[in-house]
Amino acid sequence: MRLPFTTEQFLDVFGQYNETVWPAQWLLVTLAALGIAAALRGRPAASRVVSAVLAILWAWMGLAYHLAFFRAINPVGASLFAAFFVAQAALLAWSGVVRGRLTFRVRHDAAGLAGAALLVYALIVYPLLGSTLGHAYPEAPTFGLPCPTTIYTLGLLLWASPRAPLTVLVIPVLWALVGTSAALQLGMGEDFGLLAGAAITIVVHGVSVVGRHQSRADAAS
């Protein structure tokens, strides 16, 4: 589907956003580091901090980016995206902060390694790759904008133990697919990490579901 804006308009929105919210980008990166540090602790109270960090980031993307800036070039789409992003923030807050149903820790398995790789990609590789591809500040997508932050989110959710419920995975995975589609049309090569994140999350969740069903079948036999 053809996008209702050009690459130049899209990058200009990034420029307006970055110049307006500066230096909030550094606060958002600090928040991301706090989320990782809390996950490394692997305790219930720390897991609530991780969930709170993710909820704040998704609310920020929905309100501070989609509604405040992206809406200028895509009014209908941005309003819809904002609603979904705020809904994701609410789901994370309810499930992880209020109910304490999300527990994060470093996993010493394939999912844990994949999660760590996505976190490194989102915070370090993404901006470096973007710079290499010619996306210089302020027109560069900084952390706190949807694509790098979604990759970060998927990375942390892969550290959830037990596995993160489908309710908090659907919107990030769907956005990853939407973002990948847009990246193909806009030439945002750094955003292809979204596709890897979505694919890994789907595979890990699928394997987990199959494993649970197999365990139940074995127990019943």
C-alpha positions as CSV (number, residue, x, y, z in Angstrom):
1,M,0.0,0.0,0.0
2,R,1.3,3.4,-1.0
3,L,2.2,5.7,1.9
4,P,0.5,9.1,2.2
5,F,3.8,10.9,2.6
6,T,7.2,11.1,1.1
7,T,10.5,10.0,2.6
8,E,11.5,13.7,2.9
9,Q,8.3,14.5,4.8
10,F,8.9,11.5,7.1
11,L,12.5,12.5,7.9
12,D,11.3,16.1,8.4
13,V,8.9,14.9,11.1
14,F,11.9,13.3,12.9
15,G,13.8,16.5,12.7
16,Q,10.9,18.5,14.2
17,Y,10.4,16.0,16.9
18,N,14.1,15.7,17.8
19,E,14.7,19.5,18.0
20,T,11.5,20.0,20.0
21,V,11.9,17.3,22.6
22,W,15.7,17.7,23.1
23,P,17.3,16.7,25.5
24,A,14.5,14.2,26.3
25,Q,16.3,11.6,24.0
26,W,19.0,11.2,26.7
27,L,16.4,10.7,29.4
28,L,14.7,8.0,27.3
29,V,18.0,6.2,26.8
30,T,18.7,6.5,30.5
31,L,15.2,5.0,31.1
32,A,16.1,2.2,28.7
33,A,19.3,1.5,30.6
34,L,17.3,1.4,33.8
35,G,15.0,-1.2,32.3
36,I,17.9,-3.4,31.4
37,A,19.5,-3.0,34.8
38,A,16.2,-3.9,36.5
39,A,15.8,-7.0,34.3
40,L,19.4,-8.1,35.3
41,R,18.3,-8.1,38.9
42,G,15.6,-10.7,38.2
43,R,13.5,-9.9,41.2
44,P,9.7,-9.3,41.4
45,A,10.1,-5.6,42.4
46,A,12.6,-5.0,39.7
47,S,10.4,-6.7,37.1
48,R,7.7,-4.1,38.0
49,V,10.3,-1.4,37.2
50,V,10.9,-3.1,33.8
51,S,7.2,-3.1,33.0
52,A,6.9,0.5,34.1
53,V,9.7,1.5,31.9
54,L,8.1,-0.2,28.9
55,A,4.7,1.4,29.7
56,I,6.2,4.9,29.9
57,L,8.0,4.4,26.6
58,W,4.9,3.2,24.8
59,A,2.8,6.0,26.2
60,W,5.5,8.5,25.1
61,M,5.5,7.1,21.5
62,G,1.7,7.2,21.3
63,L,1.3,10.7,22.7
64,A,4.6,12.6,22.2
65,Y,5.3,11.2,18.7
66,H,2.3,9.9,16.9
67,L,-0.2,12.5,18.1
68,A,2.1,15.5,18.5
69,F,4.2,15.1,15.3
70,F,3.4,12.1,13.0
71,R,-0.2,13.2,12.8
72,A,0.9,16.2,10.7
73,I,1.6,14.0,7.7
74,N,-0.7,11.0,8.4
75,P,-3.7,12.2,10.5
76,V,-5.8,9.1,10.4
77,G,-2.9,6.6,10.7
78,A,-1.2,8.5,13.5
79,S,-4.4,8.7,15.5
80,L,-5.0,5.0,15.1
81,F,-1.4,4.2,16.0
82,A,-1.5,6.4,19.0
83,A,-4.6,4.5,20.3
84,F,-2.8,1.2,19.9
85,F,0.4,2.5,21.5
86,V,-1.4,3.9,24.5
87,A,-3.3,0.6,24.8
88,Q,0.0,-1.3,24.8
89,A,1.2,1.0,27.6
90,A,-2.0,0.3,29.6
91,L,-1.5,-3.5,29.0
92,L,2.1,-3.4,30.2
93,A,1.1,-1.3,33.3
94,W,-1.8,-3.5,34.2
95,S,-0.1,-6.9,33.6
96,G,3.4,-6.0,34.8
97,V,3.1,-3.2,37.3
98,V,-0.3,-3.6,38.9
99,R,-0.7,-7.4,38.8
100,G,3.0,-8.3,38.7
101,R,2.4,-11.0,36.1
102,L,5.6,-10.2,34.1
103,T,8.8,-11.4,35.5
104,F,12.1,-10.5,33.8
105,R,15.5,-12.0,34.2
106,V,18.5,-12.9,32.0
107,R,17.7,-16.1,30.2
108,H,20.6,-18.5,29.4
109,D,18.9,-19.9,26.4
110,A,18.3,-19.0,22.7
111,A,15.5,-16.6,23.6
112,G,17.8,-14.9,26.1
113,L,20.6,-14.5,23.6
114,A,18.2,-13.2,21.0
115,G,16.7,-10.7,23.5
116,A,20.2,-9.5,24.4
117,A,21.0,-9.1,20.7
118,L,17.9,-7.1,20.1
119,L,18.7,-4.8,23.0
120,V,22.2,-4.1,21.7
121,Y,20.8,-3.5,18.2
122,A,18.1,-1.1,19.4
123,L,20.5,1.0,21.6
124,I,23.8,0.8,19.8
125,V,23.7,-0.8,16.3
126,Y,20.5,1.0,15.2
127,P,21.9,4.6,15.5
128,L,25.3,3.6,14.1
129,L,23.7,1.8,11.1
130,G,21.4,4.7,10.5
131,S,24.3,7.2,10.5
132,T,26.1,4.9,8.0
133,L,23.0,4.9,5.8
134,G,23.0,8.7,5.8
135,H,20.3,9.4,8.4
136,A,22.0,12.1,10.4
137,Y,20.7,14.0,13.4
138,P,18.2,15.6,13.7
139,E,16.5,13.7,10.9
140,A,17.6,10.4,12.4
141,P,15.1,8.2,14.3
142,T,16.4,8.4,17.9
143,F,15.5,6.1,20.8
144,G,12.0,6.9,22.0
145,L,10.7,6.8,18.5
146,P,8.6,3.7,17.5
147,C,11.0,1.5,15.5
148,P,14.1,1.4,17.7
149,T,11.9,1.3,20.8
150,T,9.8,-1.6,19.5
151,I,13.0,-3.6,18.9
152,Y,14.1,-2.8,22.5
153,T,10.6,-3.9,23.8
154,L,10.8,-7.2,22.0
155,G,14.2,-7.7,23.4
156,L,13.1,-7.3,26.9
157,L,9.9,-9.4,26.4
158,L,12.2,-12.2,25.3
159,W,13.7,-12.1,28.8
160,A,10.3,-12.6,30.4
161,S,10.2,-15.8,32.5
162,P,7.8,-17.5,32.1
163,R,7.2,-16.4,28.6
164,A,5.4,-13.0,28.1
165,P,1.7,-13.5,27.5
166,L,0.2,-13.0,24.0
167,T,-1.6,-9.9,25.2
168,V,1.5,-7.9,25.5
169,L,3.2,-9.3,22.4
170,V,0.5,-8.7,19.8
171,I,0.9,-4.9,19.3
172,P,4.7,-4.8,19.3
173,V,4.8,-7.7,16.8
174,L,2.1,-6.1,14.6
175,W,4.0,-2.7,14.7
176,A,7.2,-4.5,13.8
177,L,5.5,-5.8,10.6
178,V,4.0,-2.4,9.8
179,G,7.3,-0.7,10.4
180,T,9.1,-3.2,8.2
181,S,6.7,-2.6,5.4
182,A,7.2,1.2,5.7
183,A,11.0,0.7,5.8
184,L,10.9,-1.0,2.5
185,Q,9.2,2.0,0.9
186,L,11.1,4.7,2.7
187,G,14.6,3.2,2.5
188,M,15.0,3.0,6.3
189,G,17.5,0.1,6.4
190,E,18.1,0.2,10.1
191,D,14.4,-0.6,10.6
192,F,14.8,-4.1,9.2
193,G,15.8,-5.1,12.7
194,L,12.1,-5.0,13.3
195,L,11.5,-8.0,11.1
196,A,14.1,-10.0,12.9
197,G,12.6,-9.1,16.2
198,A,9.1,-10.1,15.1
199,A,10.3,-13.3,13.6
200,I,12.2,-14.3,16.6
201,T,9.4,-13.5,19.0
202,I,6.9,-15.5,16.9
203,V,9.2,-18.5,16.7
204,V,10.0,-18.4,20.5
205,H,6.3,-18.0,21.4
206,G,5.3,-20.7,19.0
207,V,7.8,-23.2,20.4
208,S,6.7,-22.3,23.9
209,V,3.1,-23.0,23.1
210,V,3.9,-26.3,21.4
211,G,6.0,-27.3,24.3
212,R,3.2,-26.6,26.8
213,H,0.7,-28.6,24.7
214,Q,3.1,-31.5,24.4
215,S,3.7,-31.5,28.2
216,R,0.0,-31.6,28.9
217,A,-0.5,-34.4,26.4
218,D,2.3,-36.4,28.0
219,A,0.9,-35.8,31.4
220,A,-2.6,-36.9,30.3
221,S,-1.3,-40.1,28.6
